[in-house]
Amino acid sequence: MQNIDILFVLQPVIVIIIASALMLYWYHKSHFHTSVFLYSLVAYATAIAFKYAVQIPTITAATNYFGAHSIGLGLYYGLQTVIFEVGMAFLVAWFAISRGKLERRDAEAYGSGLAFWENAVLLGVLPLINLITYYGVLSTNSGIAHTLYDQLSASAPGLFAPASQALRSVALGVVERVSSILIHFAWGFLCFMAVYFHKKRLLLVALPMGFVDFLVPFAQNSLFLFEATFLALSALSVLVAWYSTRQLKS
């Protein structure tokens, strides 16, 4: 019985290291309040909960109505990210700052915190645990191992790909998570600065960044093009965030 390629664990490990290193960098640079972890978690977790609450009862109908690779479905995903993820990042920042819980030195860490919870935890630690569990179970010759093998062969055959394909998948996955880190940082930072400096225009700059999820339905059409576009938009968003706030006082 074939086991999964252990190389797949590299993706979550690398992403966890990158997202964690970014938080450590900002702590060393600005000594942010550790409560940033809590507030960014509240913002991210609440947004994801709202997205699940919307998508679970509507995703099948939306896909059937618009089509799996359509502009309509792209808007369906993009609007949710704008309203829930960017919107909650702003509201939680407003709550924390208005009550004196966070200061200017927490701005970068707040954006990085949003990226940390999605990429290091939700899409880092949890998949890593799953992959290690799969590898450990499939290393045995038990009935559970055979059942798991059949399930994975049907639902995730890519996990049994040869090393060359596994490394390609890992590389693309890491690029996608780096893009996610950049975009979350950009809109989180802008939302924080919008609240702290009372600059509504910064929120208006941040909101369209959520439309990056418009690309999701088209990812499978050309994965390389999707990842390149996602990375370019994310890097551009960070530059826009920096340019938009460069004249604000610390």
SULSULSUL-V391852 format. One record per backbone hydrogen bond with DSSP energy under -1.0 kcal/mol. NH is the residue of the N-H (numbers start at 1). CO is the residue of the C=O. If there is no record, write none. Layout:
BEGIN
NH&CO / NH&CO
END
This chain:
BEGIN
5&159 / 8&5 / 9&6 / 10&7 / 13&9 / 14&10 / 15&11 / 16&12 / 17&13 / 18&14 / 19&15 / 20&16 / 21&17 / 22&18 / 23&19 / 24&20 / 25&21 / 26&22 / 27&23 / 28&24 / 29&25 / 30&26 / 31&27 / 36&33 / 37&34 / 39&35 / 40&36 / 41&37 / 42&38 / 43&39 / 44&40 / 45&41 / 46&42 / 47&43 / 48&44 / 49&45 / 50&46 / 51&47 / 52&48 / 53&49 / 54&50 / 55&51 / 56&52 / 59&55 / 62&58 / 63&59 / 64&60 / 65&61 / 66&62 / 67&63 / 74&70 / 75&71 / 76&72 / 77&73 / 78&74 / 79&75 / 80&76 / 81&77 / 82&78 / 83&79 / 84&80 / 86&81 / 87&82 / 88&84 / 89&85 / 90&86 / 91&87 / 92&88 / 93&89 / 94&90 / 95&91 / 96&92 / 97&93 / 98&94 / 100&97 / 101&96 / 106&103 / 107&104 / 110&106 / 111&107 / 112&108 / 113&109 / 114&110 / 115&111 / 116&112 / 117&113 / 118&114 / 119&115 / 120&116 / 121&116 / 122&117 / 123&118 / 125&120 / 126&121 / 128&124 / 129&125 / 130&126 / 131&127 / 132&128 / 133&129 / 134&130 / 135&131 / 136&132 / 137&133 / 138&134 / 140&137 / 146&142 / 147&143 / 148&144 / 149&145 / 150&146 / 151&147 / 152&148 / 153&149 / 154&150 / 155&151 / 156&152 / 159&156 / 160&157 / 161&158 / 166&162 / 167&163 / 168&164 / 169&165 / 170&166 / 171&167 / 172&168 / 173&169 / 174&170 / 175&171 / 176&172 / 177&173 / 178&174 / 179&175 / 180&176 / 181&177 / 182&178 / 183&179 / 184&180 / 185&181 / 186&182 / 187&183 / 188&184 / 189&185 / 190&186 / 191&187 / 192&188 / 193&189 / 194&190 / 195&191 / 196&192 / 197&193 / 199&194 / 202&199 / 204&200 / 205&201 / 206&202 / 207&203 / 209&206 / 210&207 / 211&208 / 212&209 / 213&210 / 214&211 / 215&212 / 216&213 / 218&215 / 219&216 / 226&222 / 227&223 / 228&224 / 229&225 / 230&226 / 231&227 / 232&228 / 233&229 / 234&230 / 235&231 / 236&232 / 237&233 / 238&234 / 239&235 / 240&236 / 241&237 / 242&238 / 243&239 / 244&240 / 248&245
END
